[in-house]
């Protein structure tokens, strides 16, 4: 066996070992955060698909289905690992591991030798170590757009490596459609950048007409597939919110955008403790600043004329994602970090593409500095992975209900599907929304869960983390006096002697009500 062959095989072995190490580090970090209802809902949907309901008949999902992306990974994990409280953690770790690997491949591009190593190291330094706190909640608990960058980057890699193939536009249209079925965000950070870049290159006498057509074609294909699924009785989805915010909110949104970017890049100082934590946040801040600098440099180069199409697509995608966030009504709080989480992997690839070549040419001192940086980040990842988090929300509720043999009930959203998954389905809690009345909540839920002929709901789980909540008073007015009342950390369980599904109203959507008076405000509060 020749030396080059041995070296190549050794690289594969080292790469596989690193991937496995990253997976288990992310798995431990996810476990420290706990199970929430968003990830649990996806686990339930995939479990239903595995048991024959491939089209998810009866389900109403959010404005993002994850149907052709994360739900397939959930199904794979559940088929091999089972359906239990660790399912969501395993999928979150798998998604983030795959994301890091795809980022590394996209960052390397066609580079070889030292430049390839430097590119991969830079990208890894930016993306591979999520911080504890808001970042871990966003990136390691439920899909929340984190995995959307995987099919998107794979599409851009295909564009780069098969640029001279006649079938490329068809493949791109198919891949972008596949990604859009899972997440409509791809229309903004994928299709729109492809249109802009292809049109720009076409104006500069580059032959991108096929790709210019592929973008809109992917939207048509995705919508036709979703229509066919619905026509076949499959899942329904809420319309994505596309509303501009008032100009008076612009300043607040810009400030919130700065903070959520800091969260996603691990540079949010309030999430850190001690001098070491602050130092690492400062280190991650360099990654964020490098990304912003790379965007500016890439935009300036693009305006001078077409060059690296991958760089152009990434740059426009980042600008569109950030710009849409600032001018839309989406920014609400720090958990809005999920709306711009794709900027992290896209930015990591862009940093590698822009700064990798000059740093590689700078010599061994830069390589040594990068090695030290990666060692520091590896130490941080180990520290995060060994952090002992507190039990997740509603763990005590799930255990108590299971022990008492209470197998069916209703609960506010953040106390519903997570309880079902925490008990491996032995206790099922259907989500409800509470305000002026308590009603069935068609959001990550299945229609027949609320059928009193099929289910006998004997308890209600109330979220008490909102001090102003009047859910318990509403429940006593609507359902009567419970036979038992038990308090838990952040929750209260009311037990009844009758089926709470009898006469349970359906949640009214204000936009579709015949008159405003016909649709009372249920006042859903999300944490």
Buried (B, 14 or more C-beta within 10 A) or exposed (E): EEEEEEEEEEEEEEEEEBBEBBBEBBBBBBBBBBBBBBBBBBBBBBBBBBEEBEBBBBBBBEBBBBBBBBBBBBBBBBEEEEBBBBBBBBBBBBBBBBBBBBBBBBBBBEBEEBBBBBBBBBBBBBBBBBBBBBBBBBBBBBBBBBBBBBBBBBBBBBBBEEEEEEEBBEBBBBBBBBBBBBBBBBBBBBBBBBBBBBBBBBEEEBEBEBBBBBBEBBBEBBEEBBEEBEEEEBBBBBEBEEEEBEEEBEEEBEEBBEBBBBBBBBBBEEBBEEEEBEEBBEBBBBBBEBBBBBBEBBBEBBEEEBEBBBBBBBBBBBBBBBEBBBBBEBBEEBBBBBBBBBBBBBBBBBBBBBBBBEBBEEEEEBBEEBEEBBEBBBEBBBBBBEEEBEEBBBBBBBBBBBEBEBBBBBBBBBBBBBBBBBBBBEBBBBBBBBBEBBBBBBBBBBBEBBEEEEBBBBBBBBBBBBEEBEBBEBBEEBBEEBEEEBEBEBBBBBBBEEBBBEEBBEBBEEEEEEEEEEBBEBBBBEE
